[in-house]
Structure formats: structure tokens, C-alpha cells
Amino acid sequence: MSYGQNTRTTSGISRPVETGKEYIVDITDTGRTGDGVARIQGFVIFVKSAKAGAKNVKIKVNSVGDRFATAEVAAGSTDTT
């Protein structure tokens, strides 16, 4: 499991998450489509079906774009709220 290591894409722009890796995050907000919003080193991650206020949620990143990533809650995740 990774905890916010920077990675570089072919464009040379650094991103703190990688597709396919798992991270532990807090869901701080809700996006326009209802998905949870987490941040790692300021980089936005939209987490499918996650709710604002959830803490220590294990997520798996599905895709990483220039400005944000998408993820889903990983199996075995715990929420301490």
C-alpha cells in the first residue's frame, strides 16, 4: 500500500497517486455527482459511493488525469466515523 509517493507521467507532471494502487484517505467533501472527494498532497480524488466525513478509507485508484483521479472504495476498507 502506498502513502502519497510522487510519480511522474509521460508528460513529466508529478502526481501523488498511481492507477491500480491503494491509499488510505479521509473523505472531506461531496462532488457534484455525489461521489466523495479526498485529497492526497492537494491532488483531488473522486471516490465512487464514498460519503463526506468517512475517515481512514482504503481506496483503489482507477484512473489518474491531469487535474484529478477517480477511485473506488477497496475491499476491506474501514470507516472510523
Secondary structure, DSSP 8 states (H G I E B T S, - for coil): ---S--EE-TT--EES--TT-EEEE---EE-TTS-EEEEETTEEEEEET--TT--SEEEEEEEE-SSEEEEEE-TT-----
